[in-house]
Structures are given as structure tokens and as C-alpha cells.
Amino acid sequence: MGGTRIGAKLRERIPFARWSWVRLGLGLPTFQRTGQVGDGREAALRDHVLAHATAGDPDDVLATIDDFARNRSMLVTIGDEKGLILDAAVRRTTPRTLLELGTYCGYSAVRIGRAMPAGARLVSVEASAANAEIARDIIEHAGLSRRVGVVVGRIGDGGGTLRRLIAEHGFGFGTLDFVFIDHNKTAYLPDLRSLLAAGWLHTGTVVVADNMRLPGAPDYLRYMREHEGDSWHTVDHPAHVEYQSLLKDLVLESEYLG
């Protein structure tokens, strides 16, 4: 029994020694191309959530996803530790209109959806149609589909997705109160600049960005450092890469000063 407990503690501290993490590493080229690892873990997550999480209970849906990611297959979500940072930012901001860039399987959309005030609306943009379908099923199971929508597209696609957000979701000048960025790291800064150029942000808009340390978005981080006190005020939230306690990460929470 002692050996079993020690093994469990080691797997918690160093989970990337597990096959799930090894398979994730091997699948990174596929993930970068398709948005999925390539071993079916995303679809397996949906099946697991629908089978085991209580319908209409976002807290249980999140707990079920956390358990799946920690004990079955690692997922590229914000995770439970950094998720608390996201929750707190949403509650402080009390936003009405929210945008997420990078839905993946819907974990962070569920976190945001349960934390945002009554009457608020979140639209999440996901490049992978397969991921969007999985996320919609999970969001619906959490009971949030009336308040959280998923759009297949990319902000940097030449304007098509921006036009859809305007036409179908009412986005426009100064409408965005909150943005969460957790998609292709090289797109963080270009997409933020596209939102600024479109005029969708207003003084007080809060933008939260994950993975500043691992895998990192150095141009975005440098931009926020260079504009601190000028057009942005940023708070650093040190944390760890999801579902382990060894690798450090950083979440930025930035308020637009206009």
C-alpha cells in the first residue's frame, strides 16, 4: 500500500512521466495542425462527461473534466488551478459581453459561463470544427448553451470571423467587456490588435491570457510590458502548467486603459 501511495504522489507531481503526457508530446505536430492530439482523447472526454457528469451542473462537469485530465488523458485546458484565476477575473469584471479565443473542448467556456453574471453572453471562437462540436455538447450538458455560443473560425482569417461576430452576435464598437485568450500562441498579439483595430474594446475591458511561460507567447508578453501604464495595466498571476505542480506558468490579466 505504501508503494501505491508513493507512486500516486509521484504521478501527481510528475504527471508527464505518464503515457498520456508522452502521447501528448508525440501528438503536438498533429495538435498544431488539427487542434486535436490524434489519439481520440477529445471525443473520449465528451463521452465521459455525458456519461458521468450531472446534467445541468457546471461544477460537476468541470470536476469530471479535471478528473479525466488528471487521471486518464491530459487535456490542453486552463485546468483547475489557473481556472480559479480566470473565475476571479470574470467575477471582478462583471462583464455583459465576453469573447473567448480558443474553445478546445469547452472547459474554460463552462468556467466562464458559470462565473459571469445573469444576462451576460459569451461567444467562443474555435478553429477546429471537431473541437467546436465536442465543446457544444459539453456546454449543453452543463446547462449553459443559452448563454455560451461557439463559432468555428479564426480572428486572423481575413475578416470572415469578425464579420460573423458582428452579424450574428452583435459585436461592435466598444461592446467587449472581457476577453480570454488561450489558442495558438503566435496569434495572441495579432488577434488582440485585430480586436483593437475593430474598436471592440473600451476603457476597462479586461483581457486574460494563459500560458505566458509555457509554451509562451513572448511577443504578447513584451507588448503588455511595453505598454504598462500607457494603454494597459497588467497583473501577473504565477501558477503551474495544468494538472501538475512542477512546471511553472503565468497568466496575465490586463485592463485596457483606452
C-alpha positions as CSV (number, residue, x, y, z in Angstrom):
1,M,0.0,0.0,0.0
2,G,2.8,2.4,0.8
3,G,4.4,1.9,-2.6
4,T,1.0,2.6,-4.2
5,R,0.6,5.9,-2.3
6,I,4.2,6.9,-3.2
7,G,3.6,6.1,-6.9
8,A,0.4,8.2,-6.9
9,K,2.2,11.2,-5.3
10,L,5.0,11.0,-7.9
11,R,2.4,10.8,-10.7
12,E,0.7,13.9,-9.3
13,R,4.0,15.8,-9.1
14,I,5.5,14.5,-12.3
15,P,2.5,13.5,-14.5
16,F,4.4,13.9,-17.7
17,A,6.0,10.6,-16.9
18,R,2.6,9.0,-17.6
19,W,1.9,7.7,-21.1
20,S,-0.9,10.3,-21.6
21,W,1.7,13.1,-21.4
22,V,4.1,11.2,-23.6
23,R,1.4,10.7,-26.2
24,L,0.5,14.4,-25.9
25,G,4.1,15.3,-26.7
26,L,4.2,12.9,-29.6
27,G,0.9,14.4,-30.9
28,L,1.9,18.0,-30.8
29,P,2.5,18.3,-34.6
30,T,-1.0,16.8,-35.1
31,F,-2.4,19.2,-32.5
32,Q,-0.8,22.2,-34.1
33,R,-2.3,21.2,-37.4
34,T,-5.8,20.0,-36.4
35,G,-6.4,21.2,-32.8
36,Q,-6.5,17.6,-31.5
37,V,-3.8,15.3,-30.2
38,G,-4.7,12.5,-32.6
39,D,-5.5,9.6,-30.2
40,G,-9.2,10.3,-29.7
41,R,-8.9,11.8,-26.2
42,E,-11.1,14.8,-27.0
43,A,-14.0,12.6,-28.2
44,A,-13.4,10.3,-25.3
45,L,-13.7,13.3,-22.9
46,R,-17.1,14.2,-24.4
47,D,-18.4,10.6,-23.9
48,H,-17.0,10.5,-20.4
49,V,-18.7,13.8,-19.4
50,L,-22.0,12.9,-20.9
51,A,-21.9,9.5,-19.1
52,H,-20.7,10.6,-15.7
53,A,-21.3,14.3,-15.1
54,T,-24.6,15.5,-13.7
55,A,-26.6,17.3,-16.5
56,G,-27.2,21.0,-15.8
57,D,-24.5,21.1,-13.2
58,P,-21.4,23.1,-14.4
59,D,-19.5,22.4,-11.3
60,D,-19.8,18.7,-11.7
61,V,-19.0,19.0,-15.4
62,L,-15.8,20.8,-14.5
63,A,-14.9,18.3,-11.8
64,T,-15.4,15.4,-14.2
65,I,-13.2,17.1,-16.8
66,D,-10.5,17.7,-14.2
67,D,-10.6,14.1,-13.1
68,F,-10.4,12.9,-16.7
69,A,-7.4,15.2,-17.4
70,R,-5.6,14.3,-14.2
71,N,-6.2,10.5,-14.2
72,R,-6.9,9.4,-17.8
73,S,-5.7,11.7,-20.5
74,M,-4.0,15.1,-20.2
75,L,-6.0,17.9,-21.8
76,V,-4.8,21.3,-23.2
77,T,-7.2,23.3,-21.0
78,I,-6.5,26.0,-18.5
79,G,-7.1,23.5,-15.7
80,D,-8.3,23.8,-12.1
81,E,-5.5,25.9,-10.6
82,K,-5.4,28.6,-13.3
83,G,-9.1,28.2,-13.7
84,L,-9.5,29.9,-10.3
85,I,-7.6,32.9,-11.7
86,L,-10.0,33.1,-14.6
87,D,-13.1,32.7,-12.4
88,A,-11.9,35.6,-10.2
89,A,-11.2,37.9,-13.1
90,V,-14.7,37.3,-14.6
91,R,-16.4,38.0,-11.2
92,R,-14.3,41.1,-10.6
93,T,-15.2,42.5,-14.1
94,T,-19.0,41.6,-14.0
95,P,-19.0,41.6,-17.8
96,R,-22.0,41.5,-20.1
97,T,-20.4,40.6,-23.4
98,L,-17.4,38.2,-23.5
99,L,-15.2,36.7,-26.1
100,E,-13.0,33.6,-25.8
101,L,-10.3,32.8,-28.4
102,G,-9.7,29.0,-28.3
103,T,-12.6,26.8,-27.2
104,Y,-10.8,23.4,-27.4
105,C,-13.3,21.1,-25.6
106,G,-15.3,23.8,-23.8
107,Y,-13.7,23.6,-20.3
108,S,-12.9,27.3,-20.0
109,A,-16.2,28.3,-21.6
110,V,-18.0,26.4,-18.9
111,R,-15.9,28.0,-16.2
112,I,-16.6,31.5,-17.7
113,G,-20.2,30.7,-18.2
114,R,-20.9,29.7,-14.7
115,A,-18.9,32.8,-13.3
116,M,-20.4,35.5,-15.5
117,P,-23.4,37.5,-14.2
118,A,-27.0,36.8,-15.2
119,G,-27.8,38.2,-18.6
120,A,-24.2,38.0,-19.8
121,R,-23.3,36.3,-23.1
122,L,-20.0,34.5,-24.0
123,V,-19.0,33.7,-27.6
124,S,-16.1,31.3,-28.0
125,V,-14.2,31.1,-31.3
126,E,-12.6,27.8,-32.2
127,A,-10.6,27.0,-35.3
128,S,-11.4,23.2,-35.2
129,A,-14.9,22.2,-36.3
130,A,-14.4,18.9,-34.5
131,N,-13.5,20.6,-31.2
132,A,-16.4,23.0,-31.6
133,E,-18.8,20.1,-31.9
134,I,-17.4,18.5,-28.7
135,A,-17.4,21.8,-26.8
136,R,-21.1,22.4,-27.8
137,D,-22.1,19.0,-26.4
138,I,-20.2,19.6,-23.1
139,I,-21.6,23.2,-22.8
140,E,-25.1,22.0,-23.4
141,H,-24.6,19.2,-20.8
142,A,-23.5,21.8,-18.3
143,G,-26.8,23.7,-19.0
144,L,-25.1,26.8,-20.4
145,S,-25.9,26.6,-24.2
146,R,-28.3,29.6,-24.0
147,R,-25.6,31.8,-22.6
148,V,-22.5,30.4,-24.3
149,G,-22.1,30.0,-28.1
150,V,-19.3,28.5,-30.1
151,V,-18.3,29.9,-33.5
152,V,-15.9,28.0,-35.9
153,G,-13.3,30.3,-37.2
154,R,-10.2,32.4,-36.6
155,I,-9.9,36.1,-35.9
156,G,-6.9,36.2,-38.3
157,D,-8.8,34.7,-41.3
158,G,-9.0,37.9,-43.3
159,G,-12.2,39.3,-41.6
160,G,-14.7,36.5,-42.2
161,T,-15.0,35.6,-38.5
162,L,-15.1,39.2,-37.4
163,R,-18.0,39.8,-39.8
164,R,-19.8,36.8,-38.4
165,L,-19.4,38.0,-34.9
166,I,-20.8,41.4,-35.9
167,A,-23.7,40.0,-38.0
168,E,-24.7,37.0,-35.8
169,H,-23.7,38.1,-32.3
170,G,-23.9,41.9,-32.2
171,F,-20.3,42.6,-31.6
172,G,-19.3,46.2,-32.4
173,F,-17.7,49.4,-31.2
174,G,-16.9,49.2,-27.5
175,T,-19.0,46.1,-26.9
176,L,-16.4,43.7,-25.4
177,D,-16.1,43.7,-21.6
178,F,-14.0,40.6,-21.2
179,V,-11.7,38.5,-23.5
180,F,-10.0,35.2,-22.7
181,I,-7.1,34.2,-25.0
182,D,-5.9,30.6,-25.0
183,H,-5.3,29.4,-28.6
184,N,-2.4,29.5,-31.0
185,K,0.3,31.4,-29.1
186,T,1.6,33.1,-32.2
187,A,-1.9,34.5,-32.7
188,Y,-2.3,36.2,-29.3
189,L,-0.9,39.6,-30.2
190,P,-2.2,39.7,-33.8
191,D,-5.7,38.8,-32.7
192,L,-5.6,41.3,-29.9
193,R,-4.5,44.0,-32.3
194,S,-7.4,43.0,-34.7
195,L,-9.9,43.5,-31.8
196,L,-8.3,46.9,-31.0
197,A,-8.4,47.9,-34.7
198,A,-12.1,46.9,-34.9
199,G,-12.8,49.2,-31.9
200,W,-14.5,46.4,-29.9
201,L,-12.6,47.1,-26.6
202,H,-13.5,50.0,-24.3
203,T,-11.8,51.6,-21.3
204,G,-12.0,48.9,-18.6
205,T,-12.1,45.9,-20.9
206,V,-10.2,43.0,-19.2
207,V,-8.1,40.6,-21.3
208,V,-6.9,37.4,-19.6
209,A,-4.2,35.4,-21.4
210,D,-3.0,31.9,-20.5
211,N,0.4,30.2,-21.0
212,M,2.7,33.2,-20.8
213,R,5.5,31.0,-19.6
214,L,4.8,27.6,-21.1
215,P,4.6,27.3,-24.0
216,G,4.9,31.1,-24.0
217,A,3.7,34.0,-26.1
218,P,6.7,36.3,-26.0
219,D,5.5,39.0,-28.4
220,Y,2.3,39.3,-26.4
221,L,4.1,39.5,-23.1
222,R,6.6,42.0,-24.4
223,Y,3.7,44.1,-25.8
224,M,2.0,44.2,-22.4
225,R,5.3,45.1,-20.7
226,E,6.0,47.9,-23.1
227,H,2.5,49.4,-22.7
228,E,2.2,49.1,-19.0
229,G,0.6,52.2,-17.6
230,D,0.1,53.6,-21.1
231,S,-2.7,51.8,-22.7
232,W,-2.8,48.7,-20.4
233,H,-2.4,47.8,-16.8
234,T,-1.4,44.2,-16.2
235,V,-1.4,42.0,-13.2
236,D,0.8,38.8,-13.2
237,H,-0.7,35.6,-11.8
238,P,2.1,33.0,-11.3
239,A,0.8,29.4,-11.4
240,H,1.6,26.0,-12.8
241,V,1.1,24.2,-16.1
242,E,-2.3,22.4,-15.8
243,Y,-2.7,19.3,-13.7
244,Q,0.8,19.1,-12.2
245,S,2.9,21.0,-9.6
246,L,6.4,21.1,-11.1
247,L,6.3,23.2,-14.3
248,K,5.6,26.9,-13.7
249,D,3.3,29.0,-15.8
250,L,2.0,32.6,-15.8
251,V,-1.4,34.1,-16.5
252,L,-1.7,37.8,-17.4
253,E,-4.8,39.8,-16.5
254,S,-4.7,43.1,-18.4
255,E,-7.1,46.0,-18.2
256,Y,-7.4,48.3,-21.2
257,L,-6.9,51.9,-20.3
258,G,-8.1,53.3,-23.6
